[in-house]
Amino acid sequence: MQAHYPPHYVINQFRPATADAPVRQRLVARELERIDRLKLRRVLATCPLDFQARVLDVGCNLGSFLAALRDRTGCSVAGLEPAPTPAKYAREHFHLDVREACLDEVADSIAPGSFDLITLWHVLEHLWAPRRDLRIVRSLLKPGGTLIVEVPNFDDPLRRLFGRSWSYIDVPRHLLHFTPRTLRNFLEDAGFTIATLECTGTFRPYSVTISSLFTLFDLGYEPDLEKSAYAATGIRYATWPLFVLEGLLGMRGLLTAVATLGAKDPDRWHR
């Protein structure tokens, strides 16, 4: 599996940067900060958190979002990250409780009903056994707890336009794709009640149209984010009107679901 997530895989390259870091590093770090701000805004608008609350971020990468949430609300945070390098970074740099593991590897070592909020930011589409993992998530949430899931939106108009060149296809890393209907059904079948389901999300650094055009015409690009920082920033500003238009038309290619524990019997999945 690690072969599909090499060091140049985009999410593996984001790092915080100090004020005196080279400009290229600061440009990359700015994108990470922007994504974390959007996640933080989503969480604070969804559920009130205080120093007594506990939050688990599944697939937390470097832990920068968890650190920002901890510092903002005072809540207790924990993360799961299967990749050793970002998990180590989260522990050493942000002093976070991050386990280098997947959900099924820690399910028996975490007490049921431990968390008020569990987040899966672009994780569900990567899972080999999503139904099993959602059962684990459900067991780890407290009664009345909240789940936030963000995934690509397979029903996006640009996906129908670009087909296999749509930027969020991302084979072989994305094993599943969801439309609003299938994501709702999937979560409800797992025993959750949908509070909100929106065609938007936090991971939106570029115009989906431009990214898909690069794939469609097999245009080469520099996979190293720091080396391509100047060009990427220029493209982003040059295509900003298109990016805004995509948002107004609901064509960002993303879905975000906020759900709580429901009354459905998830055990029917076993039957």
Secondary structure, DSSP 8 states (H G I E B T S, - for coil): -GGGS-TTSGGGS-----TTS-HHHHHHHHHHHHHHHHHHHHHHHH----TT-EEEEET-TT-HHHHHHHHHH--EEEEE-SSHHHHHHHHHHS--EEESS-HHHHGGGS-TT-EEEEEEES-GGG-SSHHHHHHHHHHHEEEEEEEEEEEEBTT-HHHHHHGGG-TT--TTT----B-HHHHHHHHHHTTEEEEEEES--S---S-HHHHHHHHHTT------TTTTHHHHHHHHHHTHHHHHHHHHTT-S-EEEEEEEE-SS-GGGGG-
